[in-house]
Amino acid sequence: MADNKNLYYICGLLACGIALGAFAGMSGKSSAPSAPAAAETPAAESEQTPEAAPAETDTGITVAKVAESGTGITVTKADDWSAQFPNQYETYMMNNDNSEVVEYTEEHPYIQRLYAGYGFAKSYGSARGHTYVITDLTSTGRPHKLANCFTCKTSDFTAKALNDGDAAYAMAFEDFENQITDPFGCFHCHSNEPGTMYVTHTYLANALGSDLNKVDAATLSCGQCHSEYYFDPATKATSFGYTSMAGMNPDDILAYENAIVDGEGNMFADWVDEENGIRKLKVQHPEFETFLGEGSPHGSSTSMLQLT
């Protein structure tokens, strides 16, 4: 009787598996990308054809494409994709539901002391939905001098950096602000190619070098912005403090940034404490490095030691 019951369970599971497989196949066919209608997107994008399946390495990792620099690329806005990809657009707009902001300097007053002399002592709001990034950036109490603050905040700046290189980062904040047409949108992770994962921020490709294809494309898409960065003192460009996956740990990143010395022999610092003159660094948001860095079980499965 027990054997028969087990047989029933096994047959039932097989039937469920076949049904789910058939459903997944139908879902995949119905969501296959096609070019947006000409009335909905610029003519350049309306001529696109669906991309082939993303390339995979022999380890099963999906390889991301790296956006080319200096091509004059323009941004197809998230709104322009809404008719073709209504489900994706609907979930993107759910970012609006995450609207609450906590002012950390009021919730945790000690932050004002820790960041004395730095903008975060004046204003430090909690993160909220991606659709609010431009509003939060332009309304914050922290002063902004350069356009590098727009890194990861708007697709327009991502395209600007691709086209103009480091010069984009050194622009005045106000000079770029009036060029924004699209906040954080589809372009960051897909360029203008539906279904294709892209690295559109060249600083990530530069930081990982030959290790880029050892990290799955979906992880890279998040790592472009959820990462530890600094602004290069010379170029003002957004940069990462490592040149391979092996350097994605606190000690090596600190050593990398300490090796950046100005003309007076001072090591790199994000700011100088206004009360004691100590040069300090601020850890930004190193989710990417924490997820894949030294000691992480996720990183060990995609590390150079495992894949070379």
C-alpha positions as CSV (number, residue, x, y, z in Angstrom):
1,M,0.0,0.0,0.0
2,A,2.8,2.4,0.9
3,D,4.5,1.6,-2.4
4,N,1.3,2.4,-4.3
5,K,0.9,5.6,-2.4
6,N,4.5,6.6,-3.2
7,L,3.8,5.8,-6.9
8,Y,0.7,8.1,-6.8
9,Y,2.9,10.9,-5.4
10,I,5.5,10.4,-8.0
11,C,3.0,10.4,-10.9
12,G,1.3,13.4,-9.5
13,L,4.6,15.3,-9.3
14,L,5.5,14.3,-12.8
15,A,2.1,15.5,-14.0
16,C,2.6,18.9,-12.3
17,G,6.0,19.2,-13.7
18,I,4.7,18.6,-17.3
19,A,1.9,21.1,-16.8
20,L,4.2,23.8,-15.4
21,G,6.7,23.2,-18.2
22,A,3.9,23.6,-20.8
23,F,2.7,26.8,-19.0
24,A,6.3,28.2,-18.9
25,G,6.7,27.5,-22.6
26,M,3.5,29.3,-23.4
27,S,4.5,32.2,-21.1
28,G,7.9,32.5,-22.8
29,K,6.3,32.6,-26.2
30,S,3.8,35.2,-25.3
31,S,6.4,37.5,-23.8
32,A,9.0,37.3,-26.6
33,P,10.2,40.8,-27.3
34,S,9.3,42.6,-30.5
35,A,10.2,46.1,-31.6
36,P,7.9,48.8,-30.2
37,A,5.5,50.4,-32.7
38,A,6.9,53.4,-34.5
39,A,4.3,55.7,-32.9
40,E,5.5,54.7,-29.4
41,T,9.3,54.9,-29.7
42,P,11.9,56.8,-31.8
43,A,12.4,55.5,-35.3
44,A,15.8,54.2,-34.5
45,E,14.4,51.8,-32.0
46,S,11.4,50.8,-34.1
47,E,13.7,49.0,-36.5
48,Q,15.1,46.7,-33.8
49,T,14.7,43.0,-34.2
50,P,14.5,40.6,-31.2
51,E,17.9,39.6,-29.8
52,A,19.1,36.0,-29.8
53,A,19.2,34.2,-26.4
54,P,21.9,35.6,-24.2
55,A,25.2,33.8,-24.5
56,E,26.3,31.5,-21.7
57,T,29.7,30.3,-20.5
58,D,30.5,26.7,-20.0
59,T,29.8,27.3,-16.3
60,G,26.2,28.2,-17.1
61,I,26.7,31.9,-16.4
62,T,24.7,34.3,-18.6
63,V,27.1,36.8,-20.1
64,A,26.2,40.5,-20.2
65,K,26.9,42.8,-23.1
66,V,29.0,45.9,-22.5
67,A,27.6,49.1,-24.0
68,E,30.0,50.8,-26.5
69,S,31.2,54.3,-25.8
70,G,31.1,57.2,-28.1
71,T,28.2,56.0,-30.3
72,G,25.9,58.9,-29.8
73,I,23.3,56.6,-28.2
74,T,20.0,58.1,-27.0
75,V,17.6,56.8,-24.4
76,T,14.3,55.0,-25.1
77,K,12.4,56.0,-22.0
78,A,10.6,53.5,-19.8
79,D,7.2,55.1,-20.7
80,D,7.9,54.3,-24.4
81,W,8.2,50.6,-23.6
82,S,4.9,50.5,-21.6
83,A,2.6,49.4,-24.4
84,Q,4.9,46.5,-25.5
85,F,5.8,45.4,-22.0
86,P,2.8,46.3,-19.8
87,N,3.5,43.8,-17.1
88,Q,7.1,44.9,-16.6
89,Y,6.1,48.5,-16.7
90,E,3.4,48.0,-14.2
91,T,5.8,46.4,-11.7
92,Y,8.4,49.2,-12.4
93,M,5.7,51.8,-11.5
94,M,5.1,49.9,-8.2
95,N,8.2,51.7,-7.0
96,N,5.8,54.6,-6.4
97,D,4.3,52.7,-3.6
98,N,7.5,52.8,-1.7
99,S,7.3,56.5,-1.0
100,E,8.2,57.0,2.7
101,V,11.4,58.8,3.6
102,V,13.0,58.7,7.0
103,E,15.5,61.5,7.7
104,Y,18.3,59.7,9.4
105,T,19.9,62.8,10.8
106,E,16.7,63.3,12.9
107,E,16.1,59.6,13.6
108,H,19.8,59.1,14.6
109,P,21.2,62.5,15.7
110,Y,24.7,61.0,16.2
111,I,25.0,60.9,12.4
112,Q,25.4,64.7,12.5
113,R,28.6,64.2,14.6
114,L,29.9,61.3,12.6
115,Y,29.7,63.1,9.3
116,A,30.7,66.6,10.6
117,G,31.9,68.6,7.7
118,Y,30.3,66.3,5.1
119,G,27.0,66.7,3.3
120,F,25.4,63.7,5.0
121,A,25.5,65.6,8.3
122,K,23.0,68.0,6.8
123,S,20.7,65.6,5.1
124,Y,20.6,61.8,4.9
125,G,17.3,60.3,3.7
126,S,16.4,56.7,3.6
127,A,16.2,54.9,0.3
128,R,12.8,54.6,-1.4
129,G,11.4,53.6,-4.8
130,H,13.6,54.1,-7.9
131,T,11.0,56.3,-9.5
132,Y,11.8,59.0,-6.9
133,V,15.5,59.2,-7.4
134,I,15.5,62.6,-9.3
135,T,13.2,64.2,-6.8
136,D,15.2,62.9,-3.9
137,L,18.5,64.0,-5.4
138,T,17.4,67.5,-6.4
139,S,15.5,68.2,-3.1
140,T,18.1,66.9,-0.6
141,G,19.7,69.3,1.8
142,R,23.2,68.2,0.6
143,P,24.9,70.6,-1.8
144,H,25.7,69.3,-5.3
145,K,28.6,70.7,-7.3
146,L,29.0,68.3,-10.2
147,A,26.9,66.1,-12.5
148,N,28.6,62.9,-11.2
149,C,25.9,62.9,-8.5
150,F,23.5,61.9,-11.3
151,T,25.3,58.5,-11.7
152,C,22.7,55.8,-11.5
153,K,19.9,58.3,-10.9
154,T,18.8,58.9,-14.6
155,S,19.2,57.0,-17.8
156,D,20.0,60.3,-19.5
157,F,23.2,60.6,-17.5
158,T,24.2,57.0,-18.2
159,A,23.9,57.7,-21.9
160,K,25.8,61.0,-21.4
161,A,28.7,59.3,-19.8
162,L,28.8,56.7,-22.5
163,N,28.9,59.3,-25.2
164,D,31.2,62.0,-23.5
165,G,33.3,59.9,-21.2
166,D,34.8,61.5,-18.1
167,A,33.8,64.9,-19.2
168,A,30.2,64.1,-18.3
169,Y,31.1,63.6,-14.7
170,A,32.8,66.9,-14.4
171,M,29.9,69.0,-15.7
172,A,28.2,71.4,-13.3
173,F,25.2,69.8,-11.6
174,E,22.8,72.5,-12.8
175,D,24.1,72.3,-16.4
176,F,23.0,68.7,-16.7
177,E,19.8,68.9,-14.6
178,N,17.8,70.5,-17.4
179,Q,18.7,67.6,-19.8
180,I,16.9,64.9,-17.8
181,T,13.9,63.2,-19.6
182,D,14.0,59.8,-18.0
183,P,14.7,58.8,-14.4
184,F,16.1,55.4,-13.4
185,G,14.6,53.2,-16.1
186,C,15.0,50.3,-18.5
187,F,18.1,51.7,-20.2
188,H,20.4,51.1,-17.2
189,C,20.2,47.3,-17.5
190,H,19.0,46.7,-21.1
191,S,20.3,49.7,-23.1
192,N,17.7,49.9,-25.8
193,E,17.5,46.1,-26.4
194,P,14.6,44.3,-24.8
195,G,15.5,41.0,-23.1
196,T,19.2,41.7,-23.3
197,M,21.2,42.3,-20.1
198,Y,23.7,45.1,-20.5
199,V,26.5,46.7,-18.5
200,T,25.9,50.4,-19.4
201,H,28.2,51.8,-16.7
202,T,31.8,51.4,-18.0
203,Y,33.3,51.8,-14.5
204,L,32.0,48.4,-13.6
205,A,33.6,46.8,-16.7
206,N,36.8,48.6,-15.9
207,A,36.8,47.4,-12.3
208,L,36.2,43.7,-13.1
209,G,38.4,43.5,-16.2
210,S,38.7,39.9,-17.4
211,D,36.5,38.8,-14.5
212,L,33.4,40.5,-16.0
213,N,32.2,37.3,-17.7
214,K,32.6,35.3,-14.5
215,V,29.6,37.1,-12.9
216,D,26.1,36.5,-14.1
217,A,24.5,39.3,-16.1
218,A,21.6,39.7,-13.7
219,T,24.0,40.2,-10.8
220,L,26.1,42.7,-12.8
221,S,23.0,44.7,-13.6
222,C,22.4,45.4,-9.9
223,G,26.2,45.7,-9.2
224,Q,26.4,48.8,-11.5
225,C,24.7,50.9,-8.9
226,H,24.4,48.9,-5.6
227,S,28.2,49.0,-5.0
228,E,31.1,50.8,-3.3
229,Y,32.4,53.7,-5.3
230,Y,34.4,56.9,-5.1
231,F,34.8,60.0,-7.3
232,D,38.2,60.1,-8.9
233,P,40.0,63.3,-7.6
234,A,41.4,64.1,-11.0
235,T,38.6,63.3,-13.4
236,K,35.6,63.4,-11.0
237,A,34.4,60.2,-12.6
238,T,32.6,57.5,-10.7
239,S,35.1,54.8,-10.0
240,F,35.5,51.5,-8.1
241,G,38.4,50.7,-5.8
242,Y,39.5,47.4,-7.3
243,T,40.6,45.9,-10.6
244,S,39.4,42.3,-10.2
245,M,37.1,40.2,-8.1
246,A,40.1,39.3,-5.9
247,G,40.1,42.9,-4.7
248,M,36.5,43.0,-3.7
249,N,37.1,43.1,0.1
250,P,37.4,45.9,2.6
251,D,41.2,45.7,3.2
252,D,42.1,45.7,-0.5
253,I,39.6,48.5,-1.3
254,L,41.0,50.6,1.5
255,A,44.6,50.0,0.3
256,Y,43.5,50.9,-3.2
257,E,42.1,54.2,-2.1
258,N,44.9,55.0,0.3
259,A,47.3,54.7,-2.7
260,I,45.6,57.7,-4.3
261,V,47.7,60.6,-3.1
262,D,47.3,64.3,-4.1
263,G,50.1,66.7,-4.8
264,E,50.6,67.5,-1.2
265,G,51.0,63.9,-0.2
266,N,47.6,63.4,1.3
267,M,45.8,60.1,0.9
268,F,42.4,60.1,-0.8
269,A,39.5,61.1,1.5
270,D,35.7,61.7,0.9
271,W,35.8,64.5,3.3
272,V,37.9,66.1,6.2
273,D,36.3,66.2,9.6
274,E,35.7,69.9,10.4
275,E,36.3,69.4,14.1
276,N,39.5,67.5,14.2
277,G,40.9,67.7,10.6
278,I,41.0,63.9,10.2
279,R,40.7,62.7,6.6
280,K,37.8,60.2,6.3
281,L,36.2,57.8,4.0
282,K,32.5,57.0,3.7
283,V,31.4,53.5,2.9
284,Q,28.7,54.0,0.2
285,H,26.5,50.9,-0.4
286,P,28.7,47.9,-1.1
287,E,26.0,45.3,-1.7
288,F,27.7,44.0,-4.8
289,E,31.1,43.6,-3.1
290,T,29.5,42.0,0.0
291,F,27.5,39.6,-2.2
292,L,30.5,38.4,-4.3
293,G,33.5,39.4,-2.3
294,E,36.0,37.5,-0.2
295,G,34.4,35.1,2.2
296,S,31.0,35.2,0.6
297,P,29.5,31.8,-0.4
298,H,28.0,33.5,-3.5
299,G,31.4,34.8,-4.5
300,S,33.2,31.5,-3.9
301,S,31.1,29.8,-6.5
302,T,31.9,32.4,-9.2
303,S,35.4,33.3,-8.1
304,M,38.5,33.2,-10.2
305,L,39.7,30.1,-8.4
306,Q,36.6,28.2,-9.3
307,L,36.3,29.4,-12.9
308,T,40.0,29.3,-14.1
